[in-house]
Amino acid sequence: MDKLLSIEEAINKIEDGMTVMIGGFLGVGTPHSIVDALIQKGVKDLTIIANDTATPEIGIGKLVVNKQVKKVITSHIGTNPETGRQMNEKEIEVELVPQGTLAERIRAAGAGLGGILTPTGVGTMVEEGKQKIEANGKEYLLELPLKADVALIAGAKVDKKGNIHYNKSARNFNPLMAMAADLVIVEAEEIVEVGDIDPNDVMTPGIFIDYIVGGEK
């Protein structure tokens, strides 16, 4: 199966109302060209699962500014005042999740788990509406898996079967999200032939990747 697509073909697979995971940490490791194409297409009412909403001028932040997001599930919004403004004006729903819990909920979806147990949030407002489970004399919250219709991730070097190498901290949430969505699209800085990435440097196996875009480097 040929996994190479144009960005336009990839964007056509994303529809209004979908739940979309987007990799990155304050824009580092985010598939910026795909996000820009989403803005150009005007896809709306998206539920975004991401570590953060970046800044108004970068990555996911631009989707928020353009009012294409109805809900965001994220660990923080503090670097994007527009997200806070829309939340206060009830223009967008924000579900804040502790960062480690967010990562583990995504990982749980990818691993087919029913959820994770964490002590984070016990005794705080985070526990509202959640099941508490006691194990070995300690209370934990049951946090359910987070899955998406589409995951949009970014890799530094990607071969034509979708094996990915990330550059330094750009790895962040990308490998987890690649396992937790029905459809996974990777934006590559560089597309190489199969075998050009040392197997020891493959951080996401191609089996998790449906389509590859980019590669202009």
N, C-alpha and C positions, 0 to 999 in steps of 0.2 A: 504493500500500500504506500502510495506517495503521500507523504505528510506535509509537503511544502505547499503553502498557500500564499496568496497575496493578502495584505492586510484587509483589503476590501472584502475578499471572500470570507475571511475569518470573522469580520464584524457582522456579516450577514447571518451568522449563526447565533448572534446575541439579540434577544428580543426584549421588548418592553416587559417589565415586571419580573425579570429573572433575578435569581440570587447569584451574585458574582463575587468570587474571591479574587483579590488583587494583591500580589506579592509586593514586598518592599517595606522599608522602614524609613519614614520621612522622605520617601522618593527614591532612596537607594535600593536597587533591585526591583523597581517598578517597571512594567512594560510601557514606557512612555508613548511610543508611537501608537500602540493599540488604544491607550486611553485617549489620546488626541483624536483618533479615528472615531471612537465612541462619541466624543463631543461633537464632532463634525456631523455624525449621523443623527444625533439627537435622541438616542435611546433614552427612555425615561422610566420612572417608577422602579428604579433598581434598588435591590437590597445588597449593600456592599459589606463584605466581611474582609476586614483588613486590620493590620496592626494599628494604623492611625489614619487621619485624613490629611496628612502632610501639611502643606501651607496653601494659601489660596492660589498661588501661582504654579504649584507643582503637582503633577500626577493626580491622585484621587481628589486632591483639593479643588482642582479645576472642575471635576464632575459635580462637586457640591456647590460651587459658586454658580454653575450653569443650571442648578436645580434639576438634576437628572436622578437624584437619589432620594428615595422615600424613607429609607431606613439604613442605618449603619451600625454594624456590630463591631466594636473596636475597643482597644485598650486605652486610647486617649485621643482627645480632640483639641488639647490646649494650644497647639501650634497653628491651628486654623480658626481664627475668631469667627469666620463666617459660619462654620459648623455650629458653634455655640450660639450665634445669633439666630440661626434657623431653628435650633432646638428650643430656644426660649420663646420664639414666635410660633412654635408648634408647626413649623413648615417641614420639619424632618424629625423622624424618631431616632433617638440614639440609645443603643444598649451598650453600656460600658461594662467591659469584662476585664478582670485583672489579667495582665499580660501573659503570665505563665499559664493561667487557666485557659485563656484564648488559644494559645499554642497547643495545649494538650487536648482541648475539645476538637480542634481541627485534626490533630493526629489520631484521635479516637475514631473519627469518622473514616479516615483513611485505613485504619487497621481493623475496621469492622467491629469495634467495641460498642458496648451499650452505654458507655459513659465513663467518667473518671471520678474518683473520690479525692477531694482536696480539703485541707483544713482552712484554706484561704477564704476569708469571708464569714467564717463561723462567728456568730455573735454580732454581726453588722447587718446593714440593710441589704447586703449582697445575698444573704440567705433567704430573703423574702420569696415565698412561693416555691422554694426548692426542698427536695427531700433530704432529711438528715439521716445519716447512717452511722451507727456506733461500731467501731472495730477496735479490739484490744484496748477497750476503755477510753477511746478518744473519739470525738465527734468529727464527722466529715460531711461536706456537702456533695451530693450527687450532681455532677455537671454533665449535661447531655452533649452528644456529639454535634459538631457543626459541619454540615455538608452544603455544597453549592451546585447549582446547575452548570456553572462554568467557572474554571479557574484560569486566570490570566497571570502568567509568570514571566520572568525574564532571566535569560542565561547569557553568560559571556561567550561561551563557545558551545555550539550545539551541532551534533552530527545528524546525518539525514535520516537516521532512525529515531532521533529525539533524545539520545543520550546527552546529558547536560553537565557542563562544568560552570560553576559560578565563581565570580571574582570576589575574593575576600568576604567582607560583611554583606555583600549583595545576596549571599545565600539565604540569610535570615528566614523569612516565612515561606520562601518558594518551594523547597522540597516537601514541606508538610502539605501545602495546598495542592501540589501535583497529585497527591493521593486521595484527595477529599472532594473531588468534583466529578460529575458525569462526563464533562467535556473539558479537556485541558489544552490550552493553546500557549505555546511558549514563543516569546519574542527574542530572537537571537541577535546578539551583536555581530557574531560571525558564524556562518554555517560551514561546516567542514565535512569531508568524506568520512564514512564509517571506518574506524580504525585510527583516525587521526588524533583522537583523545585517548591518552593512556587509560586503560581500565581502572587504574588506581585513582585517577582524577575524576571519574564519573561520579557525580553527586546525586543525580536523579537518573535512574535507568529509563531508557526509551519506552519501555512497556507502559509507562504512565502517561505518555504524551500522545495526543491525537493529531495535533497540527503544529507546524512550525512556520513562523513568519519572520521577516527581517533579513538580517545577514548582510547588510550593506557595508559593513566594515571591511 
